[in-house]
Amino acid sequence: MTEHLEANPAFVRLLEDTREASRTLRTQSSAVKDEVLTRLAGLLRERSGDIVEANSLDYERGEAGGIATGLLDRLRLTPERVEGLARAVEDIRGLSDPIGQVVRGHQLPNGLRVQQVRVPFGVVGAIYEARPNVTVDIAALCIKSGNAAVLRGGSLAESSNRVLVDIIGQALAGAGLPRSAVSTIDEFGREGATWLMRARGLIDVLIPRGSASLIQSVVTESQVPVIETGEGNVHIFVDQSADHTQAIDIVVNAKVQRPSVCNAVETVLVHHDEAPGLIPSLVDALKAQGVTVHGCEITQGLAEVEPASTDDWAREYLSLDVAMRVVDDVNDAIAHIQTYSTGHTESILTESVTRAEQFLREVDSAVVMVNTSTRFTDGGEFGFGAEVGISTQKLHARGPMGLPELTSTKWIVRGLGHTRS
């Protein structure tokens, strides 16, 4: 299993220990797994000061290193955000355990009983950057779904992740489970990430979260099966029948509420008929929140904005910037989305049922919405407690991934001495 993996022996032992721990975790009852999560939520609150202190070291290093504002926001853990992590763990604990659920089953004419049931993947690897909250989210989802986890959280959040993984290990040990069921490879640096991508046989599936370059690097270089989470070039189309007040509220929320995340809107498309009446007010509302608007020629003629280039239509800003373009109709909006979208989330604001249904039917993204902020594309908001990522691929999982998406299936066949003729 490890013959092909040319890596530090300590790294290989860590993965082997996690693999062994996965065999223990996969057989645990829901009650035992829920006990771990109860302990984890309590420990997050109890050691909140330790977490925030460690995170402040990461944040200060990030500021000194000049990392982007969006990354700094993702990196930061405040007491309020730690409390949010604890609540998310409790939400996950309260969800139904997917393991053992029957997906389908039937009895054959010959009497054999055949069932397809959910089982854990085994060991889930995750590579991400500057997102210590992901450490807790992935660990909690993996524990509940009976999976072990190997985490590469990156150097930017190394102090935070060290404390969080220690807390997770404490919760596992308190319930009588091996601490190695959730491990970190941060100590091995970038080389560890490369080894992780080559650890086929020790890692069952690898999930990257982060920048487009990080995700593409994992997708193209990994020898381990990958679930691709995608960058979010997210669109909102304001149709000619949209309520202007509602449209302004939704667009501002989708851009400003947390601009550094993948479900924040990056391009606003406005129907030609609505542009003169809506764009000046919409631009003013965005500017009042510190947003820089990059507009097409028509938008430039209606409001004071920065000129948009072709690159702006394809850009995931992850900042207080937004592109704005006037389109002829819903067909023109869909064509623009088909050209520039990353397949994450798109929303139409309209009072027309016909155009709403056309948008839902023809736009091929992981999440398609009507009359709502794109900020709702989120595992927690969808009722999953948290998410392991938002998949923009079409195999296995698509959209926010919760507990069921961290499972595979196996077939169980029960017979009574059957032989095949």
N, C-alpha and C positions, 0 to 999 in steps of 0.2 A: 504493500500500500504506500510506503514511503520511499521506495527505491528511486523513483524518478525525481524526488524533491531534494534539490541541492540547497540546503538551508542550514542555518545554525542549529546544532544538535539541541540546544535549549528550546529553540522555537518548535522543532519537531516534537519534543517531549510535551510541550504545552498543548499542542494540537492533539496529540495522542491522549493526554489526560482529559481534555475536553470531550474527545470522542468517546472515551470510556464513561465519562459522566453522563453523556447523552443517553447511554443505554439504561442508566439508572433512572434518569428523569422521564424517559418516555413511558415507563410503566407505572408512574405515580398516579394516585387517585386525584380527582378534582379537589378534594378536601385538603390534601397535602400541598398541592400547588397553590391553592388559595391561602393557606397558612403562610407560605413564603411571601406572597404579595401583601398580606396583612402586616407581616413583620417589616417588609420593605417600606411601605407607606409610613409606618410608625418611625422607622429609623431615619427616613428622609426628613421628617419633622424634627426628630430629636437631634440630628446632626446638621441641621440647616446652617448653623453658624460655621461649621467646618467647611461645608460646601461653598458657601458664599466667600469665605476667606480664601480658599484655594482658587476659586473662580476669579477673584480680584487680581491674583497674580497673573493669570492668563490674560485678563483684560488689559492690565497695565503693559504687559509685553506686546500685546496686539496693538495698542495705541502707539507705543514707542516704535513699533515696526511699520507703522503707517498702513495697516490693513484697512480695507474699505469699510465705510460706515455700515453697510448692510451686513457684512461679516461680523463686525463688532456687536451689532444688535443681536445676531444669532448666538454669539458667544456668551453674552451676558446672562448671569443667573442672579436674580435678586431674591430676597426672602419670599416675595409674592410668587415669583416663578417657581421656586422650590415647592411651595405649597401647591401650586398648580400641578407639578409633577406628582406629588403625593396623591392628589385627587384623581389624576389620570390613572395611577396604579390601582386605586380603589375602584374606579370605573371598570377597568379590565378585570379585576377580581369578580365583579358582579355579573360579567357576561357568561353566557353558556359555554361550557368546555366543548370545543369541536371534536376532540379526540373520541373515536368510537362511534361518531354519528354515522348513520346509514345514509349514503348518498342515493343508492337504489338497490333493489334486490327483488328476487323472484324465485319461484320454484319451477324447475324444468319438468317437462312431461315425464322424464324418467325418475323423478323424485329428488334429484339433487337440489339442494338449497344454495343459492348463489347470492352473495351480498358484497357490495362495494362500500368500504368504510374509510373514514378519515384517519390518517396516522400522521405523526410528526415527520418533518423532513429528516431530522437527525441533528446535524450541526449547521447552523446558519452563520455565515460570515457577513460582516458589514464593514464597509469602508466609507467614512464620512469625514467632514472637516468642520471645525469651529462650531459644533452643535452638541454641547454636553447633554441637552435634553434628550437627544436621540439615544444616548447611552441607556437612559432609564426606560424610554419608550420601547426600544427593541428588546431589552432584557425582560421587561414585564410581559410583553407579548409572547416572547419565546418561552418563558417559564410556563405561562398559562396554556400554551399549545404543546408543551412537552418537548420543546427543542432546546438544545444547548446553543450557546452563542459565543463567537469569537469576534471581538470588536477592535477596529482600528479607527480611533477617534481623532488622530492627527496631533501634531505638535502644538497647534494653537490652543487646544483645550486639554493638554496633557495633565496639568495639575488638577483640574476639575474632574476629569475622567478617572484619575487614580483614586480619588476619594469616593466617587460614585461606585466604581467597581468593587472597592473594599466594602462599601455599605451593602451592595447586592450580595456579595459573598457572605457577609455576616447574616443576612436574611436567609440565605440558602442553608448555611450551617446550623442556624437556629432551628430549622425544621428538619434537621437530620440528613440534609442532602449535600453532595460535594460542592465546595466553593468553585471548583474548576468548571462547573456547568456554565458559568459566564466568565470569560477571561478576556484580557486585553493584550494586544501585541504592540502597544505604543512604544514600549521600551526598545523594540527592534527597528524603529524609525521607518524611513521610506522603503528600506530593503525588506522589512517585514511585510509591507503591503504587497510587494512583488512576490514574495514567497507565498503569501496567502492566495494570490491569484493562481498559483501553480499547485496548490494543495489538493488536487483532485483525489478523491478517495478519503480524505480527512475532513473536507468541507463539502457539504451536499449542495448548497446553493449560496451564491454571493450576491449581496444587495448593495450597490453603491448609492450614496446620497451626497449631493454637493453640486459643484460647478459643472458646466457642460464638459469642460476638459477632463475633469476627474471621471465623470461617468463614461465618457467615450474611451478613455484610457483603459478602464476596467472592462468595458464591453469588448474592445478589440484585442486586449492582451490576455484576458483570463482563460485558463484551461478548465476552470470550475464553471458549471452552469450559472448564468447571471439572470436575475430579474432586473430589467433596466428601468430605473426611475428617471424621469426626464426633466429637462429644464422647462420653465413655464413662460413661453411667449403667449400670454393670455389675452383674449379679446373680449370686449363688450361692444355689441352693435346696438345703437339707439335707432329704432325704427320710426317711421313717420307718425305712428299712432301713440308713441310713448308719452307718458305724463312727464312734463319737463322737471317739475319739482322732485318727483321720485327718481328720475334719471340722474339728476345732479347728486342726490343723496347716495345713490347706489355707486356711481362712478367714483365719487370722492372716497367713500368707504373702501371700495375695492383697491384704490391706489394708496390711500393714506393710513388706513388702520394698522397695517404692518407692511411697509413697502419692501422689506428685505426677504420676503418669502415667495415661494414659487407660485402661489395662487393669487398674488397681487396682479391687478390688470396692468398690462404694458402698452396695449394699443386700444384706442377708442375709435370706433367707426360710427359716423353720424350720417343718417339719411339726408340726401340733398335738400329735400323740402323742409327739413327741420333745422338745417344748419344756421340760417340767419337769425332765427329766434332763440336757438339753444346755445350755440357755441360761445357767444360773448359771456353769457352768464356762467356757463360751465367752466370756461377758462378762468374767469374771475374767482370762482369757488375753489378751483384747484390751486391757483396762485396764492390765495389766502392761506392755504395749508402748506405753502412752501414748495409746491410742485412746479417744475419746469416743463412746459408743454412744447413738444416738437411737432409742428403742424405742416400739413400739405399746403399747396398754394392757395386753395380756397379758404382754408382755416386762417392762413396768414392775412387774407383780405378782410377777415371778420374780427380778428382779435390780435393783440400783440403777443406773438409766440416766436419761438426759435424755428428756423426752417428745418424741415425734416428731410433726411436723405433716404435712399433705398435701404441703407443699413439700419435705419431706425425701425423700419417695419419688421425686421427680423431680430430685433434686440430684446434680450431679457435684461432690463435695467437693474432690477433689485435695488432701486433707489427712488428718490422723489422726482422721477422723470416719467413722462408718458408721451406716447406718440398719438397724434390725432389726424384722422383722414376722413374726408367727405366722400361718400359712395352714392351710386345712383339708386340702388334699391337692395332688397334682401339678397338677390342673386349676386350682385356685385360684392356685397359683404361676404357671402359664402365663398366666392372666388378668391377674395383677398385672404381669408382665413385658410383656405386650402393651400394657398401659395406660401404663406409665412408661418403658419401655426406649428408648434412643436407637439400638438396633439394632447395638450394637458386639459385646459378648461376654457370654454367659450360660453358667453351669455348673450341672450337677446332681450332687449327691453321693448315691449310691445303690448298693445291691447288687441292685436289681431290674432285670433286663434289659428287662422289659416297659416299666417306667416310664422307663428311660433312653432307649429307642427312641422312646417317645411324646414325650419332651422334645426329642430331636434332630429329630423330624419336625415338631413343631408350633411350636416357637420359631423365629421368623423374624428372626434376627440374622446378622451377617456371620460370626461364629464361635460355634459351640455346642459345649459340652464335657461330658464325663462324668468325674467323679472326678479332677479336676485343678484347679490354681490358674489363675485367669484371667490371671495374669501371663505365661503362655506365648503369649498373642496378641501376637506380635512377629515382625517379619521375620527378625531374627537367629535367634530360637529356632525358627522354621519352616524354617530352612536357606537363607534368601535372602541371607545376609551382612549385610544391613541392610534398611531399608524407606524408601520415599519417603513413606509415610503409611499409615493404615488407613482404607480406604474403607468408608463405611456406606451408600453408594448402591448401586443395582442395575444401572446401565448401565456398560459397559466393564469395570469392576473392582470387586471387593468383598472386604473383608478386607485383611490386610497386602499391600502392593503391592511387588513386587520387579522384577526385570528384564523378564519378559514383559509386565507391566502398563505398562511404559514404551514399548511398541511398538504400532504400528498394523499393518495389513497392506496389501498391494497384490496385484493379480492379474497373473500373467505368463502370456501366451498365446503359444505357439510353433506356427507353421504352416509349410506348404510351398507357398506360393502360393495359399492358400485364398481363395475368393470366395464370398459368400453369395448363394444363388439366391432 
